[in-house]
Amino acid sequence: MTDPTPHAHLATRSREEDQHVLAAGNETGWWDDNGRPATWPDDSLDPEAGWTNGNTDTPKNRPF
């Protein structure tokens, strides 16, 4: 079962802390291309990185 408590955003949590969250069976708020919980990417806060929140429906960035 996953923890329903919202977790801190990447800006306040390190990659190592994300790994501990995942190891405990909880979610970080980020998922890999296959829909599995994952650590936040290092460039997730970079507006030029091209990450999307899934609210767009373009062929390039379809939500899963």
Residue, then its C-alpha position, 0 to 999 in steps of 0.5 A: m500500500t502506498d502512503p497517501t501523504p503528499h511528499a515534499h517536492l524535489a526542491t526540498r528532497s534529495r535523490e537519496e531521500d527519494q530512493h529511501v521513499l521508494a524503498a519504503g514502498n511509497e511514491t515520490g510523485w514521479w513515475d518512469d516511462n512504464g508508470r512505475p514510481a521513480t526518483w525525480p530527474d535532476d533536471s525536473l525544475d529546468p523549464e528548458a528540459g521539456w518536462t510536462n505535467g501530463n495536461t497536454d495531449t500532443p503526440k510527443n507527450r501523451p500521458f499514460 
